[in-house]
Amino acid sequence: MENIERLPEKAFSNGDVYIGSFQGALPHGKGKYTWSDGTAYEGDWEDGKMTGKGQIIWVSGAQYEGDFAGDYLHGFGTFTGSDGSIYRGLWRMNIVHGFGKKQYCNSDIYEGTWKEGVHEGNGRYSWNCGNMYIGCWKGGKMSGRGVMKWANGDLYDGLWLNGLRHGYGIYRFADGGYYFGTWSNGLKDGKGLFYPAGSKHPYLKKWCSSRNSENDEKNLLPEEKPQRSIVKRSLSEKISAGGILKSSSRISHRGVSFRETWSRSDSSREFLCNDSSCALSHAYGGSQNLSQDNDASVYEREYMQGVLIKEKIRSHAEIPRKQKEHKAFHADEVKKSSCYNIFDGHWSQYLRLNLQLGIRYTVGKITPVPVREVRSSDFGERARIRMYFPRKGSQFTPPHDSIDFYWKDYCPMVFRNLREMFKLDAADYMMSICGDDGLRELSSQGKSGSLFFLSHDDRFVIKTLKKSELKVLLRMLPKYYSHVGEHENTLITKFFGLHRIKLRAGRKVRFVVMGNMFFTELRIHRRYDLKGSTQGRTTDQDKVDQNTTLKDLDLAYEFHMDKLLRESLFKQILLDCKFLESQQIIDYSLLVGLHFRAPERFKSLQPPDPANTQENLPSHNGEHLQGEFQIPPNGLRLVTHEPSSVSTAPGPHIRGKTLKAYSIGDMEVDVLLPGTARLRVQLGVNMPAQAQHKLPANAQQDSAEVELFEVYDVVLYMGIIDILQEYNVKKKLEHAYKSMKFDPLSISVCEPHMYAKRFSEFLEKVFPVVP
């Protein structure tokens, strides 16, 4: 300071004062600048701007010491707020950015990565009450894989979304009980297994054994599993240039962009990778040589929005091995598959990249073409886009990391018009399928051996086709185009693109891009594939999990719908069946997804569940909020449609107009899900109904299973799928052969007219007329 006082001093007309070195008329080198409001900076200068090491103190008492660049807090530094909070870490243009540690004024501590002032990436948050979360963050909220431990000993390890448990996870109660299951928006939702305190099953033993060293902080982090504490809020305050440097007239107030990622710290890596995934992998199916308590009770439970609706008590020995193994926290629950296992070695990865390159090329090439009506030639043999994609790139294609391949796009103008007919934006379509997050492979193959892929945002399903299916689709494409154009409410699968990849070795892979009819913000609790036949139409119960698509004989409900909604549904089913019959198509089915609503009347009877309570949730300023997480008044109601209150954006399976309901006076209708959402009702999308429970035709009543309710409010999603099997000579021979062994009406294969008739008659029983 004494040295600076001997340096030249310059006073400005606005009252600011600078003492230090100059270069020409600008501060340069060491110097101290004091603003007229009392804010002072002392440190390095370059060409009139704070650049280098320095310290700034505001009149409020807040101060920062560290790196500066071009008048910005930029680099590494320590910020002490006027409230006593301390942040030590990286900055970018006045915004907390990168890795850093912040201690809030209430003694909460966050250590991890930040993006534009909020938690983003991987980090640890410790509450002053003793709770701790370690895992992934997004937008200041817990999102992704994470582990949380409460001060009372409860623990949860699983998936999070927007600060709430959402997806698969494991909850360990302080008394030693465990629950393995799924959550939606902080509430148990779906099927799970509960192991009471004292259970000594080998995989629980393994999982617990890795969590004994709680005195060692390094072990605590990797091994703790969070429990239900629902942490919903942005944990950090955004430090903007305008806020920090207010009244400092010489400092720019521009915003900040974030483009860097943080490599996990050692403790976070250990926590997220070493113990969590390994312990959970060992927890299931990994301890075959240990003795097993076969008499211990296990509770198979099913929840709807936090309400227990079904429970079955079984011994450990009765639970099929595959079901135990399935409950393991597999990596594909957390990170998306890279399609690595489609073919041997790296072929799968190449296939995914090839598909993305080809679609990006095709859509980019056809989109600028002026819109026009399709012509007959657009359906012909010459209506193709062909391109060779060498690895090194060419005049027309970019270099890529895959192998050389040939691309063929079928009927590009037709599918371009279909996408516009279905109100899909070309850029959104490309980003959904070709974005950096890529595609993920669905875990199970279809009966035909087809492989299925899902776009990163779940909007589109991509299916591999057999050559015969490709030919059927091309043959029926002109009629399909006319049908979906005339009937905007059609339930038939929506096709958006048809492609083929040919590798240099000669192998050909054909794809069709379709809309995902289960693209919804609601959880799909049950899936049914309904054909109307009975032979072989049941599912092995030992192989059933929450993602299994069940069949006709597994259906345990009939659905009562509003009179006008049901009329609209069957009017379109008959039209679609007539179209498929005209194309000699069989083997199609109605894919139905059910979202159950918890019975509202059960709320008063439901005991409080510690896994549904909310404790010590920090708000934006780090202060705590106390209180119980309330189960919303569930159920559903039909209300008059209000366009401003619902999303009217087109989706991959949404195109038709809003439906009318008889129960509200023949008015267009929305379905209101209290505490969850308000949704526009369209044919096959967001359709409300009551599900009346009945015993499936193939089932016997299990005395150990308790079904708590007979009637549920449900929201239905449905569409007609698998429409590419024609009634050819092979199918005629199959029908003749099976008819000698089984009742001809019970087998799936039959001539198109009979198939359509049986299909619609069966659905009339599933959706009966309400008296």
C-alpha positions in Angstrom: 0.0 0.0 0.0 2.9 2.3 0.8 4.3 1.7 -2.7 1.0 2.5 -4.3 0.7 5.8 -2.4 4.0 6.9 -3.9 2.7 6.2 -7.4 0.9 8.8 -9.6 -2.7 9.6 -8.5 -5.5 10.6 -10.8 -8.9 11.9 -9.7 -11.9 11.6 -12.1 -14.7 14.1 -12.5 -17.3 11.6 -11.2 -15.3 11.2 -7.9 -13.4 8.0 -8.7 -9.7 7.9 -7.8 -6.9 5.8 -9.2 -3.4 5.5 -7.6 -0.9 3.4 -9.5 1.0 2.8 -12.7 0.0 4.1 -16.0 0.6 3.3 -19.7 -0.2 6.4 -21.5 -3.5 7.6 -20.0 -4.6 4.1 -18.9 -4.0 2.2 -15.7 -1.4 -0.5 -16.4 0.5 -2.6 -13.9 -0.2 -2.4 -10.2 -2.7 0.0 -8.9 -5.7 0.8 -6.7 -9.0 2.1 -8.0 -11.6 3.5 -5.6 -15.1 4.3 -6.9 -17.1 7.2 -5.6 -19.5 4.9 -3.7 -16.6 3.4 -1.7 -16.0 0.2 -3.7 -12.2 -0.4 -4.1 -10.1 -2.6 -6.2 -6.4 -3.2 -5.7 -4.3 -5.4 -7.9 -3.1 -5.9 -11.5 -4.2 -3.7 -14.5 -3.7 -4.1 -18.2 -4.7 -1.4 -20.7 -7.1 0.2 -18.3 -8.9 -3.0 -17.2 -8.6 -5.2 -14.2 -6.6 -8.1 -15.4 -4.4 -10.5 -13.3 -4.5 -11.0 -9.5 -6.4 -8.6 -7.4 -8.9 -7.9 -4.6 -12.2 -6.0 -4.7 -14.2 -4.9 -1.7 -17.7 -3.6 -2.0 -19.3 -1.1 0.4 -21.7 -3.9 1.5 -18.8 -5.8 3.0 -18.7 -8.4 0.3 -15.2 -9.0 -1.2 -13.5 -11.1 -3.8 -9.8 -12.0 -4.1 -8.5 -13.9 -7.0 -8.2 -13.8 -10.8 -9.5 -11.0 -13.0 -9.7 -10.7 -16.8 -11.0 -7.7 -18.8 -12.8 -6.2 -15.7 -14.5 -9.6 -15.0 -14.1 -12.0 -12.1 -12.6 -14.7 -14.3 -10.5 -17.7 -13.2 -10.0 -18.9 -9.7 -11.0 -16.8 -6.7 -12.7 -16.6 -3.3 -15.9 -14.6 -2.8 -17.1 -13.7 0.7 -20.7 -12.4 0.7 -22.0 -9.7 3.0 -24.1 -12.5 4.6 -21.0 -14.5 5.6 -21.3 -17.1 2.8 -18.0 -18.1 1.2 -17.4 -19.4 -2.3 -14.0 -20.7 -3.4 -13.6 -21.9 -6.9 -13.7 -21.1 -10.6 -15.5 -18.1 -12.2 -16.3 -17.1 -15.7 -17.1 -13.5 -16.6 -18.5 -12.7 -13.1 -20.5 -15.9 -12.9 -19.7 -19.0 -10.8 -18.6 -21.5 -13.4 -16.7 -24.8 -13.1 -15.6 -26.6 -10.0 -16.0 -24.8 -6.6 -17.1 -25.0 -3.0 -19.6 -22.8 -1.3 -20.5 -22.6 2.3 -23.8 -20.8 2.8 -24.6 -18.5 5.7 -26.6 -21.3 7.4 -23.5 -23.6 7.2 -24.9 -25.7 4.3 -22.0 -26.7 2.0 -22.0 -27.5 -1.7 -18.9 -28.8 -3.4 -18.9 -29.7 -7.1 -19.5 -28.3 -10.5 -21.4 -25.2 -11.4 -22.9 -23.8 -14.6 -24.0 -20.2 -14.8 -24.3 -19.8 -11.1 -26.2 -23.0 -10.3 -25.3 -26.6 -9.5 -24.7 -28.6 -12.7 -22.9 -31.8 -13.1 -21.6 -33.8 -10.1 -21.5 -32.5 -6.6 -22.0 -33.0 -2.9 -24.5 -31.0 -0.8 -24.3 -31.2 3.0 -27.1 -29.7 5.1 -26.3 -28.3 8.5 -28.8 -30.8 10.0 -26.6 -33.7 8.9 -28.3 -34.8 5.6 -26.1 -35.3 2.6 -26.5 -35.8 -1.1 -23.8 -36.8 -3.6 -24.6 -37.3 -7.3 -25.8 -35.5 -10.4 -27.3 -32.0 -10.6 -29.0 -30.1 -13.4 -30.2 -26.5 -13.2 -29.6 -26.3 -9.5 -31.6 -29.4 -8.7 -30.8 -33.1 -8.1 -31.2 -34.8 -11.4 -29.8 -38.1 -12.6 -28.1 -40.7 -10.5 -27.5 -39.8 -6.9 -27.3 -41.0 -3.3 -28.8 -39.2 -0.3 -28.4 -40.0 3.4 -30.5 -38.5 6.1 -29.3 -37.7 9.5 -31.8 -40.3 10.9 -30.0 -43.1 9.0 -32.3 -43.4 6.1 -30.7 -43.8 2.7 -31.8 -43.6 -1.0 -29.7 -44.6 -4.0 -31.3 -44.1 -7.4 -32.5 -41.7 -10.0 -33.7 -38.1 -9.4 -35.4 -35.5 -11.6 -35.9 -31.8 -10.7 -35.0 -32.4 -7.0 -37.3 -35.4 -6.6 -36.8 -39.1 -6.7 -37.9 -40.2 -10.1 -37.1 -43.6 -11.6 -35.6 -46.7 -10.2 -34.0 -46.7 -6.8 -33.3 -48.4 -3.5 -34.5 -47.0 -0.2 -32.9 -48.3 3.0 -34.7 -47.5 6.2 -32.9 -46.7 9.4 -34.3 -49.8 11.0 -32.8 -52.0 8.4 -35.7 -52.5 6.0 -35.2 -52.0 2.2 -37.5 -51.1 -0.6 -36.5 -51.7 -4.2 -38.8 -50.0 -6.7 -39.7 -46.9 -8.7 -40.7 -43.4 -7.9 -42.5 -40.6 -9.9 -42.1 -37.0 -8.8 -41.0 -38.0 -5.3 -43.7 -40.6 -4.7 -43.6 -44.4 -5.0 -45.2 -45.3 -8.3 -45.2 -48.8 -9.7 -44.1 -52.2 -8.6 -41.4 -52.9 -6.0 -40.1 -55.3 -3.4 -40.0 -54.5 0.3 -37.7 -56.5 2.7 -38.6 -55.9 6.4 -35.9 -55.1 9.0 -33.9 -58.2 9.8 -34.0 -59.7 6.3 -30.8 -61.7 5.7 -31.0 -62.4 2.0 -27.5 -62.7 0.5 -27.7 -59.7 -1.9 -28.9 -57.4 0.9 -25.9 -58.7 3.0 -23.6 -57.8 0.2 -25.1 -54.4 -0.3 -25.0 -53.6 3.4 -21.5 -54.9 4.0 -19.9 -52.2 1.8 -21.4 -49.5 4.1 -19.8 -50.2 7.4 -16.9 -47.7 7.4 -19.0 -44.6 8.1 -16.2 -43.0 10.1 -14.1 -42.6 7.0 -15.4 -39.7 4.9 -14.1 -41.3 1.7 -16.1 -44.4 2.4 -19.1 -42.5 3.5 -19.4 -40.8 0.2 -19.2 -43.8 -2.1 -21.4 -45.9 0.0 -24.2 -43.8 1.3 -27.5 -44.2 -0.4 -30.0 -41.4 -0.2 -33.5 -41.8 0.8 -36.6 -40.1 0.1 -35.7 -36.6 1.0 -37.1 -34.6 -1.8 -34.8 -31.7 -2.5 -36.7 -29.4 -4.8 -35.1 -26.0 -5.3 -32.1 -24.2 -6.8 -29.4 -24.4 -4.2 -27.2 -21.6 -5.2 -27.7 -17.9 -5.7 -26.7 -16.7 -9.2 -24.0 -14.1 -8.8 -24.5 -11.8 -11.7 -22.2 -9.0 -12.9 -24.9 -6.5 -12.2 -25.3 -7.7 -8.6 -21.7 -8.0 -7.7 -20.3 -4.9 -9.4 -23.2 -2.6 -8.8 -22.1 1.1 -8.8 -18.7 0.2 -10.2 -19.0 2.2 -13.4 -15.9 1.0 -15.1 -16.8 -2.7 -15.0 -18.7 -4.3 -17.9 -22.1 -5.9 -17.0 -22.2 -8.4 -19.8 -23.7 -11.9 -19.3 -21.8 -15.2 -19.4 -21.9 -18.4 -21.5 -20.9 -21.8 -20.1 -19.0 -24.2 -22.3 -16.8 -26.2 -20.1 -17.3 -29.5 -18.2 -15.8 -30.7 -15.0 -14.0 -33.9 -14.5 -15.3 -35.6 -11.4 -13.3 -35.3 -8.2 -11.8 -38.4 -6.7 -14.3 -38.6 -4.0 -17.2 -38.2 -6.3 -15.9 -40.7 -8.7 -15.5 -43.2 -5.9 -18.9 -42.5 -4.6 -20.8 -42.7 -7.9 -18.8 -45.5 -9.6 -16.9 -47.7 -7.2 -19.4 -48.5 -4.6 -22.8 -47.6 -5.7 -23.0 -49.5 -8.9 -20.9 -52.4 -7.8 -22.7 -52.9 -4.5 -26.0 -52.8 -6.3 -24.8 -55.3 -8.9 -23.7 -57.6 -6.2 -26.9 -57.0 -4.3 -28.8 -59.1 -6.8 -28.0 -62.5 -8.0 -24.4 -62.3 -7.0 -24.2 -64.4 -3.8 -25.3 -67.8 -4.8 -22.9 -69.6 -2.5 -24.2 -67.9 0.6 -26.9 -69.6 2.7 -30.3 -68.2 2.0 -33.2 -67.6 4.4 -35.9 -69.1 2.2 -38.6 -68.6 4.9 -38.1 -64.9 5.1 -41.1 -62.9 3.9 -40.8 -60.5 1.0 -43.6 -58.1 0.1 -44.4 -57.5 -3.5 -46.1 -54.1 -3.6 -47.6 -51.8 -6.1 -48.1 -48.1 -5.6 -49.9 -45.4 -7.5 -48.7 -41.8 -6.7 -47.6 -42.9 -3.2 -50.7 -44.9 -2.4 -50.3 -48.7 -1.8 -52.9 -50.4 -4.0 -51.7 -54.0 -4.1 -49.6 -56.3 -1.9 -48.5 -59.9 -2.1 -46.6 -61.7 0.6 -44.1 -64.3 -0.6 -41.2 -66.1 0.7 -37.8 -65.4 -0.8 -37.7 -68.9 -2.3 -40.9 -68.1 -4.3 -39.5 -65.1 -6.1 -38.1 -66.2 -9.4 -34.4 -65.7 -9.8 -34.9 -63.6 -12.9 -37.1 -61.3 -11.1 -34.5 -60.8 -8.3 -31.8 -60.2 -10.9 -34.0 -57.7 -12.8 -34.3 -55.5 -9.8 -30.6 -54.8 -9.9 -29.7 -51.2 -10.7 -28.4 -51.9 -14.2 -26.3 -49.3 -15.9 -28.9 -48.8 -18.7 -31.3 -47.3 -16.1 -28.8 -44.5 -15.8 -26.9 -44.0 -19.0 -28.2 -44.5 -22.5 -27.1 -47.4 -24.5 -24.9 -46.7 -27.5 -26.5 -49.5 -29.5 -23.2 -51.4 -29.0 -24.7 -54.9 -29.1 -26.7 -54.9 -32.3 -24.0 -56.7 -34.2 -20.7 -58.3 -33.1 -18.0 -55.9 -32.0 -18.3 -52.3 -33.1 -21.0 -52.9 -35.8 -23.7 -51.6 -33.5 -21.9 -48.3 -32.9 -21.3 -48.0 -36.6 -25.0 -48.7 -37.3 -26.2 -46.0 -35.0 -23.8 -43.4 -36.5 -24.7 -44.4 -40.0 -28.4 -44.0 -39.3 -27.9 -40.5 -37.8 -25.6 -39.4 -40.7 -28.1 -40.7 -43.3 -31.2 -39.1 -41.7 -29.4 -35.8 -41.3 -28.3 -35.8 -44.9 -31.8 -36.8 -46.2 -33.8 -34.4 -44.2 -31.3 -31.6 -44.9 -31.6 -32.3 -48.6 -35.3 -32.6 -49.0 -36.5 -29.9 -46.6 -35.4 -26.9 -48.8 -37.4 -28.3 -51.7 -40.6 -26.3 -52.2 -43.7 -27.9 -50.7 -46.0 -29.5 -53.3 -48.6 -32.2 -53.5 -47.2 -35.7 -53.9 -47.3 -37.3 -57.3 -47.6 -41.0 -58.3 -43.9 -40.8 -59.3 -43.1 -40.0 -55.6 -44.1 -43.5 -54.7 -42.3 -45.2 -57.6 -39.0 -47.2 -57.8 -37.0 -44.2 -58.8 -38.2 -42.1 -55.8 -35.0 -42.7 -53.8 -32.1 -40.7 -52.4 -28.9 -42.6 -52.6 -25.5 -41.6 -51.2 -22.2 -43.1 -50.4 -20.6 -42.1 -47.1 -16.9 -42.8 -47.1 -15.1 -42.6 -43.8 -12.9 -39.8 -45.0 -15.8 -37.7 -46.3 -16.5 -36.5 -49.8 -17.7 -33.5 -51.7 -21.2 -34.2 -50.4 -20.7 -35.9 -47.1 -18.8 -35.1 -43.9 -15.9 -37.2 -42.5 -17.1 -39.5 -39.8 -15.9 -42.1 -37.2 -18.0 -45.0 -38.6 -17.2 -47.3 -41.6 -17.9 -46.7 -45.2 -21.6 -47.3 -46.1 -24.2 -46.8 -48.7 -27.4 -45.0 -47.8 -30.8 -45.3 -49.4 -33.9 -43.2 -48.4 -37.2 -44.4 -49.8 -39.9 -42.0 -51.1 -38.4 -38.9 -49.5 -41.0 -36.5 -50.7 -43.8 -38.7 -49.4 -42.3 -38.9 -45.9 -41.4 -35.2 -45.9 -45.1 -34.5 -46.6 -46.2 -37.0 -43.9 -44.0 -35.3 -41.4 -45.5 -32.0 -42.2 -49.0 -33.6 -42.2 -48.2 -34.8 -38.7 -47.0 -31.3 -37.8 -43.4 -32.2 -37.1 -40.7 -29.5 -37.5 -37.8 -30.7 -39.6 -35.2 -29.3 -37.3 -36.7 -30.8 -34.2 -37.0 -34.1 -36.0 -33.3 -34.1 -36.9 -32.2 -33.0 -33.4 -34.3 -35.6 -31.8 -32.7 -38.5 -33.7 -29.4 -37.0 -34.8 -28.5 -35.0 -31.7 -25.3 -35.5 -29.7 -27.2 -37.6 -27.1 -27.9 -40.2 -29.8 -30.1 -43.2 -29.8 -30.6 -45.9 -27.2 -31.5 -49.5 -27.8 -34.6 -51.0 -26.1 -33.7 -53.9 -23.9 -36.0 -56.5 -25.5 -36.4 -57.5 -29.1 -39.7 -58.1 -30.8 -41.1 -61.6 -31.5 -39.9 -61.2 -35.1 -36.4 -60.5 -34.0 -36.6 -56.8 -34.9 -34.5 -54.3 -32.9 -36.0 -51.2 -31.5 -34.3 -47.9 -30.7 -35.5 -44.8 -29.0 -34.5 -41.2 -29.7 -32.8 -39.5 -26.8 -36.0 -37.5 -26.0 -38.3 -40.6 -26.3 -40.3 -39.0 -29.1 -39.5 -41.5 -31.9 -39.1 -45.3 -32.1 -36.8 -46.7 -34.8 -37.4 -50.4 -35.8 -35.5 -52.7 -38.0 -37.5 -54.3 -40.8 -37.4 -57.5 -42.7 -37.2 -57.2 -46.4 -40.8 -58.6 -46.7 -42.1 -55.8 -44.3 -40.3 -53.2 -46.4 -42.0 -54.4 -49.5 -45.4 -54.4 -47.8 -45.0 -50.8 -46.6 -43.9 -49.6 -50.0 -46.8 -51.3 -51.6 -49.4 -49.9 -49.3 -47.8 -46.4 -48.9 -50.0 -44.6 -51.5 -53.2 -45.9 -49.7 -51.6 -45.2 -46.3 -50.8 -41.7 -47.3 -54.5 -41.1 -48.4 -55.9 -42.8 -45.3 -53.9 -40.7 -42.7 -54.6 -37.6 -44.8 -58.4 -38.2 -44.7 -58.6 -39.3 -41.1 -56.6 -37.1 -38.8 -57.7 -39.1 -35.8 -56.3 -42.4 -37.1 -54.9 -44.8 -34.5 -52.6 -46.4 -37.1 -48.9 -46.1 -36.5 -47.4 -42.9 -37.8 -44.5 -43.4 -40.1 -41.9 -40.6 -40.6 -39.1 -42.2 -42.6 -38.0 -45.4 -44.3 -34.3 -46.1 -44.8 -31.7 -48.7 -45.7 -28.0 -49.0 -44.8 -25.8 -51.2 -46.9 -22.3 -51.9 -45.6 -19.4 -52.6 -48.0 -19.6 -56.3 -47.0 -23.1 -56.4 -48.5 -25.1 -56.6 -45.3 -28.3 -54.6 -45.5 -30.3 -53.2 -42.6 -33.7 -51.5 -43.1 -35.3 -49.1 -40.7 -38.6 -47.4 -40.3 -39.0 -44.3 -38.0 -42.3 -44.2 -36.1 -43.9 -42.0 -33.4 -43.7 -43.2 -29.8 -47.3 -43.4 -28.6 -46.1 -43.5 -25.0 -44.3 -40.2 -25.2 -46.0 -38.6 -22.2 -45.2 -36.8 -19.0 -47.3 -39.4 -17.2 -45.9 -42.7 -16.0 -47.2 -45.7 -18.0 -48.0 -48.4 -15.3 -49.2 -51.2 -17.7 -48.8 -52.0 -21.3 -51.0 -54.4 -23.2 -50.8 -55.7 -26.8 -54.3 -56.8 -27.7 -55.1 -58.8 -30.8 -58.4 -60.4 -30.0 -57.1 -64.0 -30.2 -56.5 -66.4 -27.2 -54.1 -69.0 -28.3 -50.7 -68.2 -26.8 -51.9 -64.8 -25.8 -50.6 -64.9 -22.2 -47.3 -63.9 -20.5 -45.2 -66.0 -18.2 -45.7 -64.3 -14.9 -42.2 -65.2 -13.7 -40.9 -63.0 -16.5 -43.2 -60.0 -15.9 -41.7 -56.7 -14.8 -43.0 -53.1 -14.9 -41.8 -52.7 -18.5 -43.3 -56.0 -19.8 -46.0 -55.7 -22.5 -48.8 -58.0 -21.5 -51.2 -59.8 -23.8 -54.9 -60.5 -24.2 -55.4 -63.1 -21.5 -53.4 -61.0 -19.0 -55.8 -58.2 -19.2 -57.5 -57.8 -15.7 -59.6 -54.8 -16.5 -62.4 -53.5 -18.6 -62.6 -49.8 -19.3 -65.6 -47.6 -19.0 -65.4 -44.4 -21.0 -67.6 -41.3 -21.6 -70.2 -42.1 -24.2 -68.9 -39.7 -26.8 -65.3 -40.6 -26.2 -66.1 -44.3 -26.7 -68.1 -43.5 -29.9 -65.2 -41.5 -31.3 -62.8 -44.4 -30.5 -64.8 -47.1 -32.1 -65.7 -45.1 -35.2 -62.0 -44.7 -35.9 -61.1 -48.3 -35.0 -63.7 -49.5 -37.6 -62.3 -47.1 -40.2 -58.7 -48.2 -39.5 -59.7 -51.9 -39.6 -61.5 -51.4 -42.9 -58.3 -49.9 -44.3 -56.1 -52.7 -43.1 -58.5 -55.3 -44.4 -58.4 -53.6 -47.8 -54.6 -54.0 -47.8 -54.8 -57.7 -46.8 -53.1 -56.9 -43.5 -53.3 -59.2 -40.4 -51.5 -59.7 -37.1 -51.9 -56.1 -36.1 -52.8 -55.2 -32.5 -54.0 -52.4 -30.3 -51.1 -51.3 -28.0 -52.6 -49.8 -24.9 -50.8 -47.9 -22.1 -52.4 -47.3 -18.7 -51.6 -44.5 -16.3 -53.4 -45.3 -13.0 -54.5 -42.5 -10.7 -54.4 -43.3 -7.0 -57.9 -43.6 -5.5 -58.7 -40.3 -3.9 -60.9 -41.8 -1.1 -57.9 -43.8 0.1 -55.9 -40.8 1.2 -57.5 -40.6 4.6 -56.8 -44.3 5.2 -53.1 -44.2 4.0 -50.6 -44.2 6.9 -47.8 -41.6 6.6 -44.8 -43.0 4.6 -41.4 -41.6 5.6 -40.4 -42.1 2.0 -42.9 -39.4 1.0 -41.9 -36.7 3.5 -39.9 -33.6 2.7 -37.1 -32.5 5.1 -34.8 -29.6 5.2 -35.1 -28.5 1.7 -32.8 -25.5 1.0 -34.4 -22.7 -0.9 -32.5 -20.4 -3.3 -30.8 -18.6 -0.5 -29.8 -21.7 1.3 -32.4 -21.4 4.1 -34.4 -24.5 5.0 -38.0 -25.3 4.4 -39.8 -27.7 6.7 -42.9 -29.7 6.0 -44.4 -32.9 4.8 -44.6 -33.7 1.1 -48.3 -33.8 0.5 -49.9 -36.5 -1.7 -52.0 -34.4 -4.1 -55.8 -35.0 -4.3 -55.4 -37.6 -7.0 -58.0 -39.0 -9.4 -59.1 -37.1 -12.5 -61.8 -34.9 -13.7 -63.1 -33.9 -17.1 -63.2 -30.2 -17.6 -64.1 -27.9 -20.6 -61.2 -27.5 -22.9 -59.1 -24.3 -22.6 -56.4 -24.0 -25.2 -54.4 -21.6 -23.1 -54.3 -24.0 -20.1 -52.9 -27.1 -22.0 -50.1 -27.8 -24.4 -51.3 -27.9 -28.0 -47.9 -28.6 -29.4 -47.9 -31.6 -31.8 -46.2 -34.7 -30.7 -45.0 -37.9 -32.3 -48.4 -39.6 -31.8 -50.6 -36.5 -31.6 -52.4 -34.9 -34.5 -56.1 -35.1 -34.2 -58.6 -32.5 -32.9 -59.7 -32.2 -29.3 -62.5 -34.7 -28.5 -65.9 -33.9 -27.1 -67.4 -35.5 -24.0 -71.0 -36.3 -23.3 -70.6 -35.8 -19.6 -69.8 -32.1 -19.9 -72.5 -31.2 -22.4 -70.9 -32.3 -25.7 -68.0 -29.8 -25.2 -64.4 -30.2 -26.1 -62.7 -31.7 -23.1 -59.4 -31.6 -21.1 -58.6 -34.1 -18.4 -57.5 -32.6 -15.1 -55.2 -34.6 -12.9 -55.1 -32.6 -9.6 -51.5 -32.0 -8.5 -50.1 -33.4 -11.7 -51.2 -31.9 -15.0 -54.0 -30.7 -17.2 -54.0 -32.5 -20.6 -55.8 -32.1 -23.9 -57.9 -35.2 -24.7 -57.3 -36.6 -28.2 -58.0 -39.9 -29.8 -55.6 -42.4 -28.4 -53.9 -39.7 -26.3 -54.8 -38.6 -22.7 -58.1 -40.5 -22.8 -59.7 -40.8 -19.4 -61.6 -43.9 -18.3 -62.5 -46.0 -15.3 -60.7 -49.4 -15.1 -63.0 -52.1 -13.5 -60.9 -54.9 -12.1 -61.7 -58.4 -13.1 -59.9 -61.7 -12.8 -58.0 -62.5 -16.0 -59.2 -65.5 -18.0 -55.9 -67.4 -17.3 -55.5 -66.5 -13.7 -56.5 -68.0 -10.3 -57.0 -65.9 -7.2 -53.9 -65.9 -5.0 -54.8 -65.8 -1.3 -51.5 -64.1 -0.5 -52.2 -61.3 -2.9 -54.4 -58.4 -1.8 -56.0 -56.1 -4.4 -57.1 -53.1 -2.4 -59.4 -51.6 -5.0 -61.8 -52.7 -7.7 -62.1 -49.5 -9.7 -59.4 -47.1 -10.8 -59.3 -43.8 -12.7 -56.9 -44.3 -15.6 -55.5 -42.2 -18.5 -55.2 -44.3 -21.7 -52.7 -44.1 -24.6 -53.3 -46.4 -27.5 -52.6 -47.0 -31.2 -52.7 -49.8 -33.8 -49.3 -51.3 -34.4 -47.6 -54.1 -36.4 -49.4 -53.3 -39.6 -46.9 -54.8 -42.0 -47.9 -58.4 -42.1 -49.9 -59.3 -45.2 -52.0 -62.4 -45.5 -49.8 -64.3 -48.0 -49.3 -67.9 -48.9 -47.1 -68.6 -45.9 -49.8 -67.2 -43.5 -52.5 -69.2 -45.2 -50.6 -72.4 -44.7 -50.0 -71.4 -41.1 -53.7 -70.9 -40.6 -54.6 -74.3 -42.1 -52.0 -76.1 -40.0 -53.0 -74.4 -36.7 -56.7 -74.9 -37.4 -56.2 -78.6 -37.2 -54.7 -78.3 -33.7 -56.7 -75.4 -32.2 -60.0 -73.6 -32.5 -59.7 -71.5 -35.7 -61.1 -68.5 -33.9 -58.6 -68.7 -31.1 -55.4 -68.5 -33.2 -54.0 -65.2 -34.3 -53.6 -66.0 -38.0 -56.8 -65.8 -40.0 -58.0 -64.1 -43.2 -58.2 -60.3 -43.1 -62.0 -59.9 -42.9 -62.3 -62.4 -40.0 -59.3 -60.8 -38.3 -60.8 -57.3 -38.4 -64.2 -58.5 -37.2 -62.7 -60.5 -34.3 -60.4 -57.6 -33.4 -63.2 -55.0 -33.2 -65.6 -57.3 -31.3 -62.9 -58.1 -28.7 -62.2 -54.5 -28.1 -66.0 -53.8 -27.6 -65.7 -56.2 -24.7 -62.6 -54.4 -23.4 -64.4 -51.0 -23.7 -68.0 -52.0 -23.0 -71.0 -49.6 -23.3 -71.7 -48.1 -20.0 -75.5 -48.4 -19.1 
